[in-house]
Amino acid sequence: MNPLPHSVLFCCDHNATRSPMAEGMMKKLYGTQFYVQSVGVKNELETDGFAIAVCQEIGVELGRHRVRSFDELQDWGDDLSGFDLVVALSPAAQRRALELTRFFHLAVEYWPILDPTGLGEARDAKLAAYRETRDQIRARIVERFGLPLQAVE
């Protein structure tokens, strides 16, 4: 098993669905045990309403999440070199993370997580796809970082 990092940066395409879900669940599960943030390759979207809804079901609040990109990381007071681990949740985020981290000594992991955007026609089908993504992320988090301090339903 990989050593546990002190700080984790989750990233995906837009920082609107998968990476905020991962950030929110990680904070809920582990409290202040890790410093956790999230970014996207781009930031032209708002936090996805379905992501907010399915995370709310398990007590994870995403409604106040502010979308940001890799480029805005430093503007918000973080520096990429300050993270021990970058977890990419999409191929584009993995490419960008590897490109940026070649100057720093930090690990990049790729977790192939389902992108639920655009899946399902009706609201129930969309929610089911987002729940699947949420549950994939939660399972990978627990697998990678161990049993949490508190349970998330």
Contacts in CASP RR format, 6 or more apart in sequence:
PFRMAT RR
TARGET T0000
AUTHOR 0000-0000-0000
METHOD contacts of the structure
MODEL  1
MNPLPHSVLFCCDHNATRSPMAEGMMKKLYGTQFYVQSVGVKNELETDGF
AIAVCQEIGVELGRHRVRSFDELQDWGDDLSGFDLVVALSPAAQRRALEL
TRFFHLAVEYWPILDPTGLGEARDAKLAAYRETRDQIRARIVERFGLPLQ
AVE
2 107 0 8 1.000
2 144 0 8 1.000
4 34 0 8 1.000
4 145 0 8 1.000
5 34 0 8 1.000
5 83 0 8 1.000
5 84 0 8 1.000
5 85 0 8 1.000
5 107 0 8 1.000
6 34 0 8 1.000
6 35 0 8 1.000
6 84 0 8 1.000
7 34 0 8 1.000
7 35 0 8 1.000
7 36 0 8 1.000
7 37 0 8 1.000
7 82 0 8 1.000
7 83 0 8 1.000
7 84 0 8 1.000
7 85 0 8 1.000
8 26 0 8 1.000
8 34 0 8 1.000
8 35 0 8 1.000
8 36 0 8 1.000
8 37 0 8 1.000
8 83 0 8 1.000
8 84 0 8 1.000
8 85 0 8 1.000
8 86 0 8 1.000
8 87 0 8 1.000
9 36 0 8 1.000
9 37 0 8 1.000
9 38 0 8 1.000
9 39 0 8 1.000
9 73 0 8 1.000
9 78 0 8 1.000
9 80 0 8 1.000
9 83 0 8 1.000
9 85 0 8 1.000
9 86 0 8 1.000
9 87 0 8 1.000
10 18 0 8 1.000
10 19 0 8 1.000
10 22 0 8 1.000
10 23 0 8 1.000
10 26 0 8 1.000
10 36 0 8 1.000
10 37 0 8 1.000
10 38 0 8 1.000
10 39 0 8 1.000
10 86 0 8 1.000
10 87 0 8 1.000
10 89 0 8 1.000
11 19 0 8 1.000
11 38 0 8 1.000
11 39 0 8 1.000
11 40 0 8 1.000
11 41 0 8 1.000
11 70 0 8 1.000
11 86 0 8 1.000
11 87 0 8 1.000
11 88 0 8 1.000
11 89 0 8 1.000
11 90 0 8 1.000
11 93 0 8 1.000
11 96 0 8 1.000
11 97 0 8 1.000
12 18 0 8 1.000
12 19 0 8 1.000
12 38 0 8 1.000
12 40 0 8 1.000
12 41 0 8 1.000
12 88 0 8 1.000
12 89 0 8 1.000
12 90 0 8 1.000
12 93 0 8 1.000
12 113 0 8 1.000
12 115 0 8 1.000
13 40 0 8 1.000
13 41 0 8 1.000
13 42 0 8 1.000
13 90 0 8 1.000
13 92 0 8 1.000
13 93 0 8 1.000
13 115 0 8 1.000
14 40 0 8 1.000
14 41 0 8 1.000
14 42 0 8 1.000
14 43 0 8 1.000
14 44 0 8 1.000
14 45 0 8 1.000
14 67 0 8 1.000
15 38 0 8 1.000
15 39 0 8 1.000
15 40 0 8 1.000
15 43 0 8 1.000
15 45 0 8 1.000
15 67 0 8 1.000
15 68 0 8 1.000
15 69 0 8 1.000
16 45 0 8 1.000
16 46 0 8 1.000
16 47 0 8 1.000
16 48 0 8 1.000
16 51 0 8 1.000
16 67 0 8 1.000
17 47 0 8 1.000
17 48 0 8 1.000
17 50 0 8 1.000
17 51 0 8 1.000
17 115 0 8 1.000
17 116 0 8 1.000
17 117 0 8 1.000
17 130 0 8 1.000
17 133 0 8 1.000
18 51 0 8 1.000
18 89 0 8 1.000
18 90 0 8 1.000
18 113 0 8 1.000
18 115 0 8 1.000
18 133 0 8 1.000
18 137 0 8 1.000
19 38 0 8 1.000
19 39 0 8 1.000
19 40 0 8 1.000
19 89 0 8 1.000
19 93 0 8 1.000
20 38 0 8 1.000
20 47 0 8 1.000
20 51 0 8 1.000
20 62 0 8 1.000
20 65 0 8 1.000
20 67 0 8 1.000
21 51 0 8 1.000
21 54 0 8 1.000
21 55 0 8 1.000
21 60 0 8 1.000
21 62 0 8 1.000
21 133 0 8 1.000
21 134 0 8 1.000
21 137 0 8 1.000
22 38 0 8 1.000
22 87 0 8 1.000
22 89 0 8 1.000
22 137 0 8 1.000
22 141 0 8 1.000
23 36 0 8 1.000
23 37 0 8 1.000
23 38 0 8 1.000
23 65 0 8 1.000
24 36 0 8 1.000
24 55 0 8 1.000
24 60 0 8 1.000
24 61 0 8 1.000
24 62 0 8 1.000
24 65 0 8 1.000
25 55 0 8 1.000
25 58 0 8 1.000
25 60 0 8 1.000
25 134 0 8 1.000
25 137 0 8 1.000
25 138 0 8 1.000
25 141 0 8 1.000
25 152 0 8 1.000
26 34 0 8 1.000
26 36 0 8 1.000
26 141 0 8 1.000
26 145 0 8 1.000
27 36 0 8 1.000
27 60 0 8 1.000
28 58 0 8 1.000
28 59 0 8 1.000
28 60 0 8 1.000
28 150 0 8 1.000
28 152 0 8 1.000
29 138 0 8 1.000
29 141 0 8 1.000
29 142 0 8 1.000
29 145 0 8 1.000
29 148 0 8 1.000
29 149 0 8 1.000
29 150 0 8 1.000
29 152 0 8 1.000
30 36 0 8 1.000
30 145 0 8 1.000
30 148 0 8 1.000
30 149 0 8 1.000
31 149 0 8 1.000
31 150 0 8 1.000
33 149 0 8 1.000
34 145 0 8 1.000
35 83 0 8 1.000
37 73 0 8 1.000
37 78 0 8 1.000
37 83 0 8 1.000
39 68 0 8 1.000
39 69 0 8 1.000
39 70 0 8 1.000
39 72 0 8 1.000
39 73 0 8 1.000
40 67 0 8 1.000
40 68 0 8 1.000
40 69 0 8 1.000
40 70 0 8 1.000
40 93 0 8 1.000
40 96 0 8 1.000
41 69 0 8 1.000
41 70 0 8 1.000
41 90 0 8 1.000
41 92 0 8 1.000
41 93 0 8 1.000
41 96 0 8 1.000
42 69 0 8 1.000
43 67 0 8 1.000
43 68 0 8 1.000
43 69 0 8 1.000
43 72 0 8 1.000
45 67 0 8 1.000
46 67 0 8 1.000
47 62 0 8 1.000
47 63 0 8 1.000
47 65 0 8 1.000
47 67 0 8 1.000
48 117 0 8 1.000
48 130 0 8 1.000
50 116 0 8 1.000
50 126 0 8 1.000
50 127 0 8 1.000
50 130 0 8 1.000
51 62 0 8 1.000
51 130 0 8 1.000
51 134 0 8 1.000
52 62 0 8 1.000
52 63 0 8 1.000
53 127 0 8 1.000
53 130 0 8 1.000
54 127 0 8 1.000
54 130 0 8 1.000
54 131 0 8 1.000
54 133 0 8 1.000
54 134 0 8 1.000
55 61 0 8 1.000
55 62 0 8 1.000
55 134 0 8 1.000
56 62 0 8 1.000
57 131 0 8 1.000
57 153 0 8 1.000
58 134 0 8 1.000
58 138 0 8 1.000
58 152 0 8 1.000
58 153 0 8 1.000
59 152 0 8 1.000
59 153 0 8 1.000
60 152 0 8 1.000
68 75 0 8 1.000
68 76 0 8 1.000
70 80 0 8 1.000
70 96 0 8 1.000
70 97 0 8 1.000
70 100 0 8 1.000
73 79 0 8 1.000
73 80 0 8 1.000
74 80 0 8 1.000
80 86 0 8 1.000
80 100 0 8 1.000
80 101 0 8 1.000
80 104 0 8 1.000
80 106 0 8 1.000
81 103 0 8 1.000
81 104 0 8 1.000
81 106 0 8 1.000
82 106 0 8 1.000
83 106 0 8 1.000
84 106 0 8 1.000
84 107 0 8 1.000
85 106 0 8 1.000
85 107 0 8 1.000
85 108 0 8 1.000
85 109 0 8 1.000
86 97 0 8 1.000
86 101 0 8 1.000
86 106 0 8 1.000
86 107 0 8 1.000
86 108 0 8 1.000
86 109 0 8 1.000
87 108 0 8 1.000
87 109 0 8 1.000
87 110 0 8 1.000
87 111 0 8 1.000
87 144 0 8 1.000
88 94 0 8 1.000
88 96 0 8 1.000
88 97 0 8 1.000
88 108 0 8 1.000
88 109 0 8 1.000
88 110 0 8 1.000
88 111 0 8 1.000
89 111 0 8 1.000
89 113 0 8 1.000
89 137 0 8 1.000
90 113 0 8 1.000
90 115 0 8 1.000
91 110 0 8 1.000
94 108 0 8 1.000
94 110 0 8 1.000
97 108 0 8 1.000
98 108 0 8 1.000
101 108 0 8 1.000
109 144 0 8 1.000
111 137 0 8 1.000
111 140 0 8 1.000
113 133 0 8 1.000
113 136 0 8 1.000
113 137 0 8 1.000
113 140 0 8 1.000
114 129 0 8 1.000
114 132 0 8 1.000
114 133 0 8 1.000
114 136 0 8 1.000
115 133 0 8 1.000
116 126 0 8 1.000
116 129 0 8 1.000
116 130 0 8 1.000
116 132 0 8 1.000
116 133 0 8 1.000
118 126 0 8 1.000
118 129 0 8 1.000
119 125 0 8 1.000
119 126 0 8 1.000
119 129 0 8 1.000
120 126 0 8 1.000
120 128 0 8 1.000
120 129 0 8 1.000
138 152 0 8 1.000
142 148 0 8 1.000
END
